[in-house]
Amino acid sequence: MVSALCLAVCPLGVPDASAAARAPDGLVRVSSEVFRLTEEAGRARQRYETGVREAKEQTAGVRRVARQLRQQRIVSSALREDAGAAARAQYRTGGFTAAGADAATAAGAPGAASDDPVELLDRQSPAERRRELLAAALGETDRKSRELAAREQAAAASWPAAEEDLARLRAERRVADRRLAAARGRLDAMARAAIARGRCEPLDRESFTAAAGAYGPAAVDTAGAAEETEWVRPVLAYELSAGYGDSGASWARGHTGQDFAVPTGTPVRSVGAGTVVSAGCGGPFGISLVIRHADGWYSQYAHLSASFVAPGEPVLAGQWIGLSGTTGNSTGPHLHFEIRTKPGYGSAVDPVAWLRVRGVRL
């Protein structure tokens, strides 16, 4: 995932006077399309990964059957050789084996025969049992060999269909990813256009939910807010990129927050209950929000592609407040998250440590 960084920092701009207005239908449609396509692409990717896993298991099964078949054929060959040796010994001895001191003569030496019927039967019994055991073992190995050969043949016959299914799933995943990338590009373009006009109106929750359809949350303003905790992560799935205090050419005075590398259109949540106090529309932070929490703490969410709330609105912990993006001074999609002692720039503290104290680990 792209590690995106803020290129500069400065105070938030003054909230747009028309913040109470709602975003046009086009932005609602595109943003909900990104959300819907994200879910569809995730499902397509999951189906493809399942297909890859099943193909690997099938390949391993074919190899296992082939190995077992080779082993059975080796055993069968050894048993046939042993049975042949026993048959040859029977021919030489007339069907009897010698015991004790007569063992040498039993191999074909003169005087091996005996006139005692009881002795002849005693000598004959071990040889008969051995031949019976060899015949039974040989029959069993032949049966297993036939069974394994049939399984190997069936697996080989089914492999072309499995490869075709995997190719279809791969194509579905690529189509879903391309559609999602295109929708994210449209959302980024619309977000930049909104900033250029100076009108970053929040999305209408009900319209967004309706447009998202079966893939959307039942109610955006309470999605995630049912968690039994006072504080939550600002995004659910992410990679941490630039951290608080990082220095370099990307920041004028050091990095003042924690970056979460997430694709455009990722739902952004309020980390705690509070009230929206400002909404930025332009500048280095792009589309951004600041929320006031209890005990005088403030959280900031920057580089958004769209927001769901306007100044003055109360929010809950885990409530969706916007969608991530790459507006402002950003090299790629991500969420810039800050914790402040004041609403404006210049009072940030380490947000990771702040959340950790409140039971939230990143």
C-alpha positions as CSV (number, residue, x, y, z in Angstrom):
1,M,0.0,0.0,0.0
2,V,1.3,3.5,-0.7
3,S,2.8,5.2,2.2
4,A,1.4,8.7,1.9
5,L,2.7,11.7,3.8
6,C,1.6,15.3,4.5
7,L,3.9,17.6,2.6
8,A,3.3,20.6,4.9
9,V,1.3,21.7,7.9
10,C,-0.6,24.8,8.8
11,P,-3.8,25.8,10.6
12,L,-7.1,24.7,9.2
13,G,-9.0,27.0,6.9
14,V,-12.2,28.7,8.0
15,P,-15.2,26.3,7.5
16,D,-17.2,27.1,4.5
17,A,-20.2,29.2,5.1
18,S,-22.5,26.8,3.3
19,A,-21.4,23.8,5.4
20,A,-25.0,23.2,6.4
21,A,-25.8,22.4,2.8
22,R,-25.4,18.9,1.6
23,A,-23.3,17.5,-1.2
24,P,-24.7,17.2,-4.7
25,D,-26.2,13.9,-5.8
26,G,-23.2,13.1,-8.1
27,L,-20.8,13.0,-5.2
28,V,-23.2,10.9,-3.2
29,R,-23.5,8.5,-6.1
30,V,-19.8,8.2,-6.7
31,S,-18.8,7.9,-3.0
32,S,-21.4,5.2,-2.5
33,E,-20.2,3.5,-5.7
34,V,-16.7,3.4,-4.3
35,F,-18.0,1.8,-1.1
36,R,-20.1,-0.7,-3.0
37,L,-17.3,-1.6,-5.4
38,T,-14.9,-2.0,-2.5
39,E,-17.1,-4.6,-1.0
40,E,-17.5,-6.3,-4.4
41,A,-13.8,-6.3,-5.1
42,G,-13.2,-7.7,-1.7
43,R,-15.6,-10.6,-2.3
44,A,-14.0,-11.2,-5.8
45,R,-10.6,-11.3,-4.2
46,Q,-11.8,-13.7,-1.5
47,R,-13.3,-16.0,-4.1
48,Y,-10.1,-15.9,-6.1
49,E,-7.9,-16.6,-3.1
50,T,-10.2,-19.5,-2.2
51,G,-9.8,-20.9,-5.7
52,V,-6.0,-20.6,-5.5
53,R,-6.1,-22.4,-2.2
54,E,-8.3,-25.2,-3.6
55,A,-6.1,-25.5,-6.7
56,K,-3.0,-25.9,-4.5
57,E,-4.8,-28.5,-2.4
58,Q,-5.9,-30.4,-5.5
59,T,-2.3,-30.3,-6.9
60,A,-1.0,-31.6,-3.6
61,G,-3.6,-34.3,-3.6
62,V,-2.6,-35.4,-7.1
63,R,1.0,-35.6,-6.1
64,R,0.1,-37.5,-3.0
65,V,-1.9,-40.1,-5.0
66,A,0.9,-40.4,-7.5
67,R,3.4,-41.0,-4.7
68,Q,1.1,-43.6,-3.1
69,L,0.6,-45.3,-6.5
70,R,4.4,-45.6,-7.0
71,Q,4.8,-47.1,-3.6
72,Q,2.0,-49.6,-4.2
73,R,3.6,-50.6,-7.4
74,I,7.0,-51.1,-5.7
75,V,5.3,-53.3,-3.1
76,S,3.4,-55.2,-5.7
77,S,6.6,-55.9,-7.7
78,A,8.4,-57.1,-4.6
79,L,5.5,-59.4,-3.7
80,R,5.4,-60.8,-7.2
81,E,9.1,-61.5,-7.0
82,D,8.7,-63.2,-3.6
83,A,5.8,-65.2,-4.9
84,G,7.8,-66.3,-7.9
85,A,10.7,-67.4,-5.7
86,A,8.2,-69.4,-3.5
87,A,6.8,-71.1,-6.6
88,R,10.2,-72.0,-7.9
89,A,11.2,-73.4,-4.5
90,Q,7.9,-75.4,-4.5
91,Y,8.8,-76.9,-7.9
92,R,12.3,-77.9,-6.8
93,T,11.1,-79.5,-3.5
94,G,7.9,-81.0,-4.8
95,G,5.9,-78.8,-2.6
96,F,7.6,-79.6,0.7
97,T,10.1,-77.7,2.9
98,A,12.7,-79.2,5.1
99,A,13.2,-78.7,8.8
100,G,16.1,-79.0,11.1
101,A,19.0,-81.0,9.8
102,D,17.2,-81.7,6.5
103,A,17.3,-78.0,5.4
104,A,20.3,-78.4,3.1
105,T,18.8,-81.4,1.3
106,A,15.4,-79.6,0.9
107,A,17.0,-77.2,-1.5
108,G,17.4,-80.0,-4.0
109,A,20.0,-82.3,-2.4
110,P,19.5,-86.0,-2.6
111,G,17.6,-87.7,0.3
112,A,15.4,-84.7,0.9
113,A,12.2,-86.8,0.7
114,S,10.6,-88.6,3.6
115,D,8.2,-91.6,3.6
116,D,6.4,-90.4,6.8
117,P,3.1,-88.8,5.8
118,V,2.9,-86.8,9.1
119,E,6.3,-85.4,8.5
120,L,5.5,-84.5,4.9
121,L,2.4,-82.6,6.1
122,D,4.4,-80.7,8.8
123,R,6.9,-79.6,6.2
124,Q,4.1,-78.6,3.7
125,S,2.0,-76.4,6.1
126,P,4.4,-73.4,6.5
127,A,4.9,-73.2,2.7
128,E,1.2,-73.3,2.0
129,R,0.5,-70.6,4.6
130,R,3.3,-68.4,3.1
131,R,1.9,-68.8,-0.4
132,E,-1.6,-67.9,0.9
133,L,-0.3,-64.8,2.7
134,L,1.6,-63.8,-0.4
135,A,-1.4,-64.2,-2.6
136,A,-3.6,-62.2,-0.3
137,A,-1.1,-59.4,0.0
138,L,-0.5,-59.3,-3.7
139,G,-4.3,-59.1,-4.3
140,E,-4.6,-56.2,-1.8
141,T,-1.8,-54.2,-3.3
142,D,-3.2,-54.8,-6.8
143,R,-6.6,-53.5,-5.6
144,K,-5.1,-50.4,-4.0
145,S,-3.0,-49.8,-7.1
146,R,-6.2,-49.9,-9.3
147,E,-8.0,-47.6,-6.9
148,L,-5.1,-45.1,-6.8
149,A,-4.7,-45.2,-10.6
150,A,-8.4,-44.4,-11.0
151,R,-8.1,-41.5,-8.6
152,E,-5.1,-40.2,-10.4
153,Q,-6.9,-40.4,-13.7
154,A,-10.0,-38.7,-12.3
155,A,-7.9,-35.9,-10.9
156,A,-6.1,-35.4,-14.2
157,A,-9.4,-35.3,-16.0
158,S,-10.8,-32.6,-13.6
159,W,-7.7,-30.4,-13.7
160,P,-8.6,-28.5,-16.9
161,A,-12.0,-27.5,-15.4
162,A,-10.3,-26.4,-12.2
163,E,-7.8,-24.2,-14.2
164,E,-10.7,-22.7,-16.2
165,D,-12.5,-21.8,-13.0
166,L,-9.4,-20.3,-11.5
167,A,-8.9,-18.2,-14.7
168,R,-12.5,-17.0,-14.5
169,L,-12.1,-16.0,-10.9
170,R,-8.8,-14.2,-11.7
171,A,-10.6,-12.3,-14.5
172,E,-13.5,-11.4,-12.2
173,R,-11.0,-10.0,-9.6
174,R,-9.2,-7.9,-12.2
175,V,-12.4,-6.5,-13.5
176,A,-13.6,-5.6,-10.0
177,D,-10.2,-4.0,-9.2
178,R,-10.3,-1.9,-12.4
179,R,-13.8,-0.8,-11.7
180,L,-12.9,0.1,-8.1
181,A,-9.8,2.0,-9.2
182,A,-11.8,4.0,-11.7
183,A,-14.5,4.9,-9.1
184,R,-11.8,5.9,-6.6
185,G,-10.3,8.1,-9.3
186,R,-13.6,9.8,-9.9
187,L,-14.1,10.4,-6.2
188,D,-10.7,11.9,-5.9
189,A,-11.4,14.2,-8.9
190,M,-14.7,15.3,-7.4
191,A,-13.1,16.0,-4.0
192,R,-10.5,18.2,-5.7
193,A,-13.3,20.0,-7.7
194,A,-15.2,20.6,-4.5
195,I,-12.1,22.2,-2.9
196,A,-11.5,24.3,-6.0
197,R,-15.1,25.6,-5.7
198,G,-14.7,26.1,-2.0
199,R,-17.8,24.0,-1.3
200,C,-17.1,20.8,0.6
201,E,-20.6,20.0,1.7
202,P,-21.1,16.8,3.7
203,L,-22.8,13.8,2.2
204,D,-26.4,13.0,3.0
205,R,-26.3,9.9,5.2
206,E,-29.7,8.5,4.0
207,S,-28.9,9.1,0.4
208,F,-25.5,7.4,0.7
209,T,-27.0,4.4,2.5
210,A,-29.7,4.0,-0.1
211,A,-27.2,4.3,-3.0
212,A,-24.8,1.8,-1.4
213,G,-27.6,-0.7,-1.5
214,A,-27.1,-4.2,0.0
215,Y,-23.4,-3.4,0.5
216,G,-24.0,-0.3,2.6
217,P,-24.5,0.0,6.3
218,A,-28.0,0.0,7.7
219,A,-27.4,3.5,9.1
220,V,-24.2,5.3,8.4
221,D,-24.5,7.6,11.4
222,T,-24.5,4.7,13.8
223,A,-22.3,2.2,11.9
224,G,-19.6,1.0,14.3
225,A,-21.1,3.2,17.1
226,A,-22.5,0.1,18.9
227,E,-19.1,-1.0,20.1
228,E,-19.0,-1.3,23.9
229,T,-16.1,1.0,24.3
230,E,-15.6,4.7,24.8
231,W,-12.7,5.0,22.3
232,V,-12.1,3.3,18.9
233,R,-9.6,3.3,16.0
234,P,-10.3,5.9,13.3
235,V,-10.2,3.2,10.6
236,L,-10.7,-0.5,10.8
237,A,-8.2,-1.9,8.3
238,Y,-5.0,0.0,7.7
239,E,-1.2,0.1,7.5
240,L,0.6,2.6,9.7
241,S,2.8,4.9,7.7
242,A,4.3,8.2,8.9
243,G,4.2,8.5,12.7
244,Y,4.1,11.4,15.1
245,G,7.3,13.3,15.3
246,D,8.8,12.0,12.1
247,S,11.1,14.5,10.4
248,G,12.2,15.1,6.8
249,A,11.5,17.1,3.7
250,S,7.9,16.1,3.8
251,W,7.1,18.3,6.8
252,A,8.0,21.9,7.6
253,R,8.2,21.3,11.4
254,G,7.9,17.6,11.9
255,H,4.9,15.3,11.5
256,T,2.1,16.2,13.9
257,G,0.0,13.1,13.6
258,Q,-0.3,9.5,12.7
259,D,-0.9,8.5,9.1
260,F,-3.0,5.5,8.2
261,A,-2.4,4.2,4.7
262,V,-5.9,3.3,3.4
263,P,-7.4,3.5,-0.1
264,T,-9.7,6.3,-1.1
265,G,-13.2,5.8,0.1
266,T,-12.3,4.0,3.3
267,P,-14.9,4.9,6.1
268,V,-13.3,7.1,8.7
269,R,-14.8,7.0,12.2
270,S,-14.8,9.4,15.1
271,V,-12.5,7.9,17.8
272,G,-14.8,9.1,20.5
273,A,-18.1,10.9,21.3
274,G,-18.0,14.6,20.8
275,T,-19.1,17.5,18.6
276,V,-17.8,18.6,15.3
277,V,-16.2,22.1,15.7
278,S,-14.7,22.7,12.3
279,A,-14.6,21.4,8.7
280,G,-11.7,22.3,6.4
281,C,-12.0,22.7,2.7
282,G,-8.6,23.2,1.2
283,G,-5.1,24.0,2.4
284,P,-2.5,21.4,3.3
285,F,-5.1,19.2,5.1
286,G,-7.6,19.2,2.2
287,I,-11.1,18.2,3.3
288,S,-10.8,17.7,7.1
289,L,-12.7,17.6,10.3
290,V,-12.0,18.5,13.9
291,I,-14.1,17.0,16.8
292,R,-14.1,18.2,20.4
293,H,-14.2,15.5,23.0
294,A,-14.6,15.5,26.8
295,D,-11.9,17.0,29.0
296,G,-10.8,19.5,26.3
297,W,-9.3,17.1,23.8
298,Y,-9.7,17.5,20.0
299,S,-9.2,15.0,17.2
300,Q,-8.5,15.9,13.6
301,Y,-9.1,13.8,10.4
302,A,-7.4,15.1,7.3
303,H,-7.1,14.5,3.5
304,L,-10.7,13.2,3.3
305,S,-12.5,12.7,0.0
306,A,-15.9,13.5,1.6
307,S,-17.4,14.0,5.0
308,F,-20.7,13.0,6.6
309,V,-20.9,15.7,9.3
310,A,-20.9,19.5,9.6
311,P,-19.8,21.8,12.4
312,G,-22.1,21.7,15.3
313,E,-23.2,18.1,14.8
314,P,-22.8,15.6,17.7
315,V,-21.0,12.3,16.9
316,L,-20.7,9.0,18.7
317,A,-17.6,6.8,19.2
318,G,-17.2,4.7,16.0
319,Q,-19.6,6.9,14.0
320,W,-18.7,7.3,10.3
321,I,-17.7,11.0,9.8
322,G,-16.1,10.8,6.4
323,L,-14.3,8.9,3.7
324,S,-10.6,8.8,3.3
325,G,-8.9,10.4,0.3
326,T,-5.8,12.2,-0.8
327,T,-6.9,15.9,-0.8
328,G,-4.5,18.7,0.3
329,N,-0.7,18.1,0.4
330,S,-0.7,14.3,0.1
331,T,1.3,11.9,-2.0
332,G,-1.3,9.2,-2.0
333,P,-4.5,8.0,-0.3
334,H,-4.3,8.0,3.5
335,L,-5.8,9.4,6.7
336,H,-3.9,11.9,8.7
337,F,-5.0,11.7,12.3
338,E,-4.2,14.1,15.1
339,I,-5.0,14.5,18.8
340,R,-4.8,18.2,20.0
341,T,-5.2,20.1,23.2
342,K,-6.8,23.0,21.1
343,P,-8.9,22.9,18.0
344,G,-6.2,24.6,15.8
345,Y,-2.8,23.5,14.5
346,G,0.2,23.6,16.9
347,S,-1.1,21.8,19.9
348,A,-0.8,18.1,18.8
349,V,0.3,15.3,21.0
350,D,1.3,11.7,20.1
351,P,-2.0,10.2,19.0
352,V,-0.8,6.6,19.3
353,A,0.2,7.0,22.9
354,W,-3.0,8.9,23.6
355,L,-5.2,6.1,22.2
356,R,-3.1,3.5,24.0
357,V,-3.8,5.1,27.4
358,R,-7.5,4.8,26.5
359,G,-7.3,1.1,25.7
360,V,-7.0,1.4,21.9
361,R,-3.8,-0.2,20.4
362,L,-2.9,0.3,16.8
